[in-house]
């Protein structure tokens, strides 16, 4: 089982990779008319794909690392014993 910190880091890296892939697609779409002639019906299709790229781009909070509950407990000095038990696998969530 992944630790919470490792799972959080994995989630952030996943969404950063996703964002990079959508950004690469966007860059290619923007450059496409510079390389080939685009017809009116193709322009409509490109507009739809651009809208999809906007919708597929995750919110900023998904690509920003978040502190784990244990890190927050340490920061605010709040009962870290439960966090330690969770981390050691002696307690389930």
Residue pairs with C-beta under 8 A, 6 or more apart in sequence:
1 89
2 10
3 87
4 68
4 69
4 70
4 86
4 87
5 68
5 70
5 71
8 65
8 66
8 68
9 65
11 62
12 62
12 63
12 64
12 65
12 66
15 58
15 62
15 63
16 63
18 56
18 58
19 57
19 58
19 63
22 53
22 56
22 57
23 57
25 49
25 53
26 50
26 53
29 46
29 49
29 50
29 53
32 38
32 46
38 46
67 75
68 83
69 83
69 86
70 80
70 83
70 84
70 86
70 87
72 78
73 79
73 80
73 82
73 83
74 80
74 83
82 91
85 91
86 92
86 93
